[in-house]
Amino acid sequence: MYQCATGAVFDKSPSVSKCVYKCTAEGKFVYSLDTKKYYNCVKGSTGLITPTIVTCPAGSIFVVADRDCGFAAAVPKIATVLKKI
């Protein structure tokens, strides 16, 4: 079975047939399937908030507390977890 990231739902309509993240507010949110990515939710000119998956720069991960990318060395708890994987 296909697993979507947290906050995403699988849209099985023939024209989409993939996981679609539903933004509930503007901002940066966790992409639970990859610590190097996050959803950037931005309100467009139509008023709809749309997500874009963004990849952090090389060597960095998405730090939930900062809502931004940071280097693993600066986030000791996450760095420890990543070394175990």
C-alpha positions as CSV (number, residue, x, y, z in Angstrom):
1,M,0.0,0.0,0.0
2,Y,1.2,3.5,-0.8
3,Q,2.0,5.8,2.1
4,C,1.5,9.5,1.9
5,A,3.4,12.0,4.1
6,T,1.6,13.2,7.3
7,G,-1.0,15.8,6.3
8,A,-1.3,14.5,2.8
9,V,-4.1,12.4,1.3
10,F,-4.1,10.1,-1.7
11,D,-6.1,11.6,-4.5
12,K,-7.1,8.5,-6.6
13,S,-8.8,10.5,-9.4
14,P,-7.4,9.4,-12.8
15,S,-6.1,12.9,-13.5
16,V,-4.1,13.1,-10.2
17,S,-3.4,9.6,-8.7
18,K,-0.9,10.8,-6.2
19,C,-0.5,12.1,-2.6
20,V,-1.7,15.7,-2.2
21,Y,-0.8,17.8,0.8
22,K,-3.6,20.0,2.1
23,C,-2.3,23.3,3.5
24,T,-4.3,24.6,6.4
25,A,-2.3,27.8,6.8
26,E,0.6,29.6,5.2
27,G,4.1,28.5,6.3
28,K,6.6,25.7,6.3
29,F,5.5,22.3,7.4
30,V,7.1,18.8,7.9
31,Y,7.3,16.5,5.0
32,S,7.3,13.3,7.1
33,L,8.8,11.0,4.5
34,D,12.1,12.8,4.2
35,T,13.8,15.0,6.8
36,K,15.6,16.9,4.0
37,K,12.3,18.2,2.6
38,Y,9.3,20.3,3.8
39,Y,6.1,21.8,2.4
40,N,6.0,25.5,1.8
41,C,2.4,26.7,1.8
42,V,1.8,30.0,0.1
43,K,-1.4,31.9,-0.5
44,G,-1.7,32.8,-4.2
45,S,-3.5,35.6,-5.9
46,T,-6.8,33.6,-6.0
47,G,-6.7,33.2,-2.2
48,L,-5.9,29.5,-2.3
49,I,-3.0,28.2,-0.2
50,T,-0.9,25.8,-2.2
51,P,1.9,23.6,-1.2
52,T,5.3,23.1,-2.9
53,I,7.7,20.5,-1.7
54,V,11.1,22.1,-1.1
55,T,14.4,20.3,-0.6
56,C,16.9,21.8,2.0
57,P,20.4,22.6,0.9
58,A,23.0,19.8,0.9
59,G,23.9,18.6,4.4
60,S,20.9,20.2,6.0
61,I,17.5,19.0,7.3
62,F,14.2,20.6,8.1
63,V,14.2,21.7,11.7
64,V,10.6,21.8,13.0
65,A,11.3,24.1,15.9
66,D,12.8,26.7,13.6
67,R,10.5,26.0,10.6
68,D,13.5,26.2,8.4
69,C,16.5,24.2,7.2
70,G,19.5,23.8,9.5
71,F,22.6,21.7,9.6
72,A,22.4,18.4,11.5
73,A,25.4,19.3,13.6
74,A,23.5,22.3,15.0
75,V,20.6,20.0,16.0
76,P,22.2,17.3,18.2
77,K,19.1,15.2,18.9
78,I,18.2,14.9,15.3
79,A,21.8,14.2,14.3
80,T,21.9,11.3,16.7
81,V,18.7,9.9,15.3
82,L,19.9,10.2,11.8
83,K,23.1,8.4,12.6
84,K,21.1,5.4,13.8
85,I,19.1,5.1,10.6
